[in-house]
Amino acid sequence: MRFDVLTLFPEIFSGYLTQSLLKRAIERGLVSIHLWNIRDWSPDPKHHKVDDRPFGGGPGMVLMCEPVVSAVEAVQAKAEPPGHLVMLTPQGERLTHGLVRELARHPRLILLCGRYEGFDERIRILLKPQEVSIGDYVCNGGEVPAMVVIDTVIRFVPGVLGDESSVVEESHAEPGLVEYPQYTRPRVFRGLEVPEVLLSGNHEAIARWRHEQARLRSKKQAHEGS
Ligand SMILES: C[S@@+](CC[C@H](N)C(=O)[O-])C[C@H]1O[C@@H](n2cnc3c(N)ncnc32)[C@H](O)[C@@H]1O
């Protein structure tokens, strides 16, 4: 799967791309990530300006149409297919397990990261992106939200996870259900023991216990979230 990320700060991604699961997925050719600096499409060759003051007044700066639209169109044309355009914005559809799974069906995603006060409205009208929010709060830029999208979507790319059953069993795979408690060695830590059933070798009893724990935990989470 191919990701193209359009950003004003490509360097933010360097640590993230060179670690752990994503690093391995890139090395194995399962995922490719292409970073593009929107400033490279600025019509201002001297200062590489990409933002300006909002018409009507108000705080901050707004990303201008020309560099953003030109950048997206140029990046779309760099490979086939042109890709599914996602604009990261707190005004978008909330990213959920279901939306992640939907996004993972595209062979190529183009992730557009905003900064400052966000995008000139005509960028939305012209490019018709899918608008995605990672939650009801405001980040300083779209880079961390883009990493969240990449991090969650690659889990659905065949071969990226060692064990494909992870995505089926984990939290939110079933709406409203979070995962059961997990334990590893040692069997006792500061007086806290691993539940006996997990040491029993009885797979049916373990599955029953996990299911019940997941149900209780999900109920508690739903109660706390309401
Ligand atoms: C400071 S925010 C702009 C917020 C905008 N003024 C508003 O109130 O909707 C700058 C950029 O960060 C990104 N961003 C911030 N919060 C986000 C969120 N919750 N989900 C996705 N992207 C977000 C977007 O790309 C946005 O254009």
Ligand as a Chemical Component Dictionary entry (heavy atoms), coordinates in Angstrom:
data_LIG
# 
_chem_comp.id                   LIG 
_chem_comp.type                 NON-POLYMER 
_chem_comp.pdbx_formal_charge   0 
_chem_comp.three_letter_code    LIG 
# 
loop_
_chem_comp_atom.comp_id 
_chem_comp_atom.atom_id 
_chem_comp_atom.alt_atom_id 
_chem_comp_atom.type_symbol 
_chem_comp_atom.charge 
_chem_comp_atom.model_Cartn_x 
_chem_comp_atom.model_Cartn_y 
_chem_comp_atom.model_Cartn_z 
_chem_comp_atom.pdbx_ordinal 
LIG C1  C1  C 0  -4.521  24.251 14.539 1  
LIG S1  S1  S 1  -5.329  23.168 13.463 2  
LIG C2  C2  C 0  -6.567  24.214 12.731 3  
LIG C3  C3  C 0  -7.876  24.112 13.423 4  
LIG C4  C4  C 0  -8.973  24.955 12.756 5  
LIG N1  N1  N 0  -8.719  26.347 12.964 6  
LIG C5  C5  C 0  -10.324 24.588 13.359 7  
LIG O1  O1  O 0  -10.725 25.186 14.338 8  
LIG O2  O2  O -1 -10.958 23.658 12.834 9  
LIG C6  C6  C 0  -4.166  22.974 12.151 10 
LIG C7  C7  C 0  -4.272  21.685 11.384 11 
LIG O3  O3  O 0  -4.060  20.580 12.256 12 
LIG C8  C8  C 0  -4.759  19.443 11.786 13 
LIG N2  N2  N 0  -5.613  18.938 12.881 14 
LIG C9  C9  C 0  -5.786  19.518 14.084 15 
LIG N3  N3  N 0  -6.586  18.799 14.860 16 
LIG C10 C10 C 0  -6.948  17.710 14.148 17 
LIG C11 C11 C 0  -7.779  16.589 14.413 18 
LIG N4  N4  N 0  -8.412  16.452 15.565 19 
LIG N5  N5  N 0  -7.903  15.653 13.461 20 
LIG C12 C12 C 0  -7.276  15.794 12.266 21 
LIG N6  N6  N 0  -6.483  16.839 11.954 22 
LIG C13 C13 C 0  -6.316  17.797 12.875 23 
LIG C14 C14 C 0  -5.544  19.878 10.563 24 
LIG O4  O4  O 0  -4.820  19.485 9.408  25 
LIG C15 C15 C 0  -5.588  21.388 10.712 26 
LIG O5  O5  O 0  -5.712  22.039 9.469  27 
# 
loop_
_chem_comp_bond.comp_id 
_chem_comp_bond.atom_id_1 
_chem_comp_bond.atom_id_2 
_chem_comp_bond.value_order 
_chem_comp_bond.pdbx_ordinal 
LIG C1  S1  SING 1  
LIG S1  C2  SING 2  
LIG S1  C6  SING 3  
LIG C2  C3  SING 4  
LIG C3  C4  SING 5  
LIG C4  N1  SING 6  
LIG C4  C5  SING 7  
LIG C5  O1  DOUB 8  
LIG C5  O2  SING 9  
LIG C6  C7  SING 10 
LIG C7  O3  SING 11 
LIG C7  C15 SING 12 
LIG O3  C8  SING 13 
LIG C8  N2  SING 14 
LIG C8  C14 SING 15 
LIG N2  C9  SING 16 
LIG N2  C13 SING 17 
LIG C9  N3  DOUB 18 
LIG N3  C10 SING 19 
LIG C10 C11 SING 20 
LIG C10 C13 DOUB 21 
LIG C11 N4  SING 22 
LIG C11 N5  DOUB 23 
LIG N5  C12 SING 24 
LIG C12 N6  DOUB 25 
LIG N6  C13 SING 26 
LIG C14 O4  SING 27 
LIG C14 C15 SING 28 
LIG C15 O5  SING 29 
# 
